[in-house]
Amino acid sequence: MKNESFICDHCHKLVEKSSYTARDHCPYCLYSKHVDINPGDRLNTCHGLLKPIGIEKFKNTFKINYQCLKCGKKHKNIMHDDDNMEEIIKLSTSIY
């Protein structure tokens, strides 16, 4: 599993690596990149932007639902503690 800093391809902000798991999306705009086949492996060759399209309850947290803007595949990532709560709320109320 790779946990590394990156520049977000959507908002262009520097995203520091996570303190507890592999970072899989931008905490500012919530966009992700279609780079994993299995969490943290970075083996997917698509590399399209994953647009956040919804949110769902998962245990005691939430999962962000995504759709790849390049290949159309849908994907889910668990919300991080430092995610932008305003963006999470937008997803939960379908204002996005």
N, C-alpha and C positions, 0 to 999 in steps of 0.2 A: 504494500500500500504506500503510495506517494502522497505526502503532505507537504505542499510547497506554496510559496507566495506566487502571485501572478497579477498581471494587469488585465482587468475586465475588458473583454472585447465589446461590451455594450456601453458602459458608462466611462470606461478608460481610467478608473481609479485603481490604485495599488491595493491589492487584497493580501493581507498577511496570512501566513499559514495558521491553521487552527491549533489551539492548545490541547485539544483532546481527540481529534479524529482527522481524517483526510478532508481538506476543504474541497467542497464540490460545487459551490456557487458563490456569487458575489453577495456579501451581506448588505450592500448599499442598494442595488437595483434588483437583486434576487436572480438575475440571469445566470445561466450556467453554460457550459460548453460540452458538447457531445463527445467526450474523450474516453469514457470508461465503458467496458463491457461488464465487468464486475467492479464494485466500489473500490476506487483507488488504484486500479490496474493501469489506466491510461493507454489501453490497447485498442480502443475504437478508432477507426480511420476516418469517420465522418467529419468530426471537428466543427459541425454546424452549431449555431447559437441555439440554446434551449431557452425558449420564452416561457416565463411563469404564466400559467393559464388558470390556476386554481389552487385550492388548499383543502386538505382533509385532516380530520382528527386521527391521530395515531398514538395509541397508548396514552402517555401523559404529555404529549407534545403534538406537533403537526407535521405533515408531509406536504411539500410544495409540489404541485403537478406541473409538468413541463410538456411542451411540444417542440420538437426540433424544427427550426425554420429551413433547414436544408433537406432532410430526408423525411420529415413528418412524423417520425417515431415519437411516442409518448413515453415519459420517464418520470420518476418521483425521487425526490431527495428529502431527507429529514431536515427540518428547520434547525438552524444553529442558534445558540443563546444570544449571539451578537447581531442577528438579522435585524434589518430596518423594520420596526414594528408598524410604521405607517404603510409600508408596502405590503406587509402581511395582512393588515386590515383591508386594504384595497382589494386584495385577492379574495378575502373572505366575504366581501360584500358585492363582488362582481362589478366593481367600478373600474377595474383595470382595463 
